Amino acid sequence: MSGEFLIRQLADGDWDAVVALEHDAYAADGLSEGREALQSRARCSPETCFVLEQHGVVRGYLLSLPYPPLRCPDLAVAEAGAFESDNLHVHDLVLAEELRGRELAANLMEHAQARAAEGGFAQISMIAVRGSDILLRFYGYRAHREVAVPASYGRRAVYMSRPVG
């Protein structure tokens, strides 16, 4: 990644930017979950939540948390607490629109995978929305169509996972 961008742990002062990015990415599709739900997920595992910074400005983020395999958070419900699990669930990854298509999402995912390996996680899961399951297959993710994904993710949502490493 170029020196223009920095991936670092999410900090309390980043929330306004994270909420704005999330709203811009998902509100039109009815997938925006809002500040309270986003913060509840980050509280479960602050060490696995990151931002992409460009010249001191948050331009993207990745929220992940331990979650039981073959299960996922419901966008309509805030997390009540953390789970003990060897599965790291990437709940959300968003980049500012003008940064998409520049390998930055892959850089964030590689960063999360490295932290997952360091943290002893065995697998990483995520929900593919808006047809992103096609792209995620190229990164080694396998679809689990037998998993019922909450309706809050939309009709085409697919649970996917891959081993760490």
C-alpha positions in Angstrom: 0.0 0.0 0.0 1.3 3.5 -0.8 2.6 5.8 2.0 -0.5 7.9 1.2 -2.7 5.5 3.2 -2.5 4.2 6.8 -4.4 1.4 8.3 -4.8 1.8 12.1 -7.1 0.7 14.9 -10.4 2.5 15.1 -10.5 5.2 17.7 -13.3 7.0 19.5 -12.8 10.2 17.4 -13.4 8.2 14.2 -17.1 7.5 14.6 -18.6 10.5 12.8 -16.6 9.6 9.7 -17.4 5.9 10.0 -21.1 6.6 10.4 -21.1 9.0 7.4 -19.2 6.4 5.2 -21.6 3.7 6.2 -24.7 5.8 5.5 -23.3 6.8 2.1 -22.6 3.2 1.2 -25.8 1.5 2.4 -28.7 3.9 3.0 -30.0 3.9 -0.6 -30.3 0.0 -0.4 -31.9 0.1 3.1 -28.9 -1.6 4.6 -27.7 1.2 6.9 -27.7 0.2 10.5 -26.7 3.4 12.2 -24.2 4.5 14.9 -25.5 2.5 17.9 -25.4 -0.8 16.1 -22.0 -0.1 14.5 -20.5 0.9 17.9 -22.0 -2.1 19.6 -20.1 -4.4 17.2 -16.8 -2.5 17.6 -17.2 -2.7 21.5 -17.2 -6.5 21.2 -13.7 -6.5 19.7 -12.0 -3.1 19.4 -8.7 -4.7 18.5 -10.2 -6.1 15.3 -11.7 -2.9 14.0 -9.7 -0.6 11.7 -9.8 2.5 9.7 -8.1 3.5 6.4 -6.7 7.0 6.8 -5.5 9.3 4.0 -3.7 12.5 5.1 -5.2 12.3 8.5 -8.8 11.8 7.2 -10.8 8.5 7.7 -11.6 7.3 4.2 -12.7 3.7 5.0 -13.1 1.2 7.7 -13.4 -2.5 8.6 -15.4 -3.7 11.6 -14.9 -7.3 12.7 -15.7 -9.3 15.8 -15.6 -12.9 17.0 -18.9 -14.6 16.1 -20.0 -18.2 16.1 -19.4 -20.0 12.8 -22.4 -20.0 10.4 -24.1 -17.2 12.3 -24.0 -13.4 11.8 -25.2 -10.2 13.4 -28.6 -8.9 12.5 -28.3 -5.3 11.1 -31.5 -4.4 12.9 -30.2 -5.3 16.3 -27.3 -4.0 18.4 -24.9 -6.5 19.9 -25.6 -7.3 23.5 -22.1 -8.6 24.2 -19.1 -10.4 22.8 -18.9 -14.1 21.8 -15.9 -16.4 22.4 -15.2 -17.9 19.0 -12.3 -18.9 16.7 -14.3 -17.4 13.8 -13.6 -13.7 13.1 -16.7 -12.2 11.4 -15.9 -9.2 9.1 -19.1 -7.4 9.7 -18.5 -4.3 7.5 -16.0 -3.0 5.1 -16.6 0.4 3.5 -14.4 2.8 1.4 -15.2 6.3 0.3 -16.7 6.0 -3.2 -13.8 7.7 -5.0 -11.3 5.2 -3.5 -13.1 2.0 -4.7 -11.4 -0.1 -7.3 -7.9 0.7 -6.1 -7.1 -2.5 -4.2 -7.6 -0.7 -0.9 -10.4 -3.1 0.2 -8.0 -6.0 -0.4 -5.4 -4.2 1.7 -7.9 -3.8 4.6 -8.9 -7.5 4.3 -5.2 -8.6 4.3 -4.7 -6.5 7.4 -7.7 -8.1 9.1 -6.5 -11.6 8.1 -3.1 -10.9 9.5 -4.6 -9.8 12.8 -6.9 -12.9 12.7 -3.8 -15.1 12.4 -2.0 -13.3 15.2 -5.2 -13.6 17.4 -5.5 -17.4 16.9 -8.6 -17.3 14.8 -9.2 -20.4 12.6 -11.5 -18.8 10.0 -13.0 -15.5 8.8 -16.6 -15.1 7.7 -18.6 -12.3 6.2 -21.9 -11.6 4.5 -21.7 -10.8 0.9 -24.3 -8.2 -0.2 -25.2 -6.7 -3.6 -23.6 -9.6 -5.5 -20.1 -9.2 -3.9 -20.0 -13.0 -3.4 -18.6 -13.3 -6.9 -15.6 -11.2 -6.0 -15.1 -12.8 -2.6 -14.7 -16.3 -4.3 -11.5 -14.9 -5.9 -10.2 -14.2 -2.3 -10.8 -17.8 -1.2 -14.2 -17.4 0.4 -16.7 -20.2 0.1 -20.5 -19.6 0.0 -22.7 -21.3 2.6 -26.1 -21.0 1.0 -27.5 -23.3 3.7 -27.1 -20.5 6.3 -30.2 -18.3 6.7 -29.0 -14.7 6.6 -31.3 -12.2 8.4 -33.6 -10.3 6.1 -32.0 -7.0 7.1 -29.1 -7.8 4.7 -31.3 -7.9 1.6 -32.4 -10.6 -0.8 -29.1 -11.5 -2.4 -27.0 -11.8 0.8 -24.8 -14.8 1.2 -22.9 -16.1 4.2 -19.3 -16.8 3.2 -16.1 -18.0 5.0 -12.5 -19.0 4.5 -9.7 -20.4 6.6 -7.3 -18.0 8.1 -3.9 -18.1 6.4 
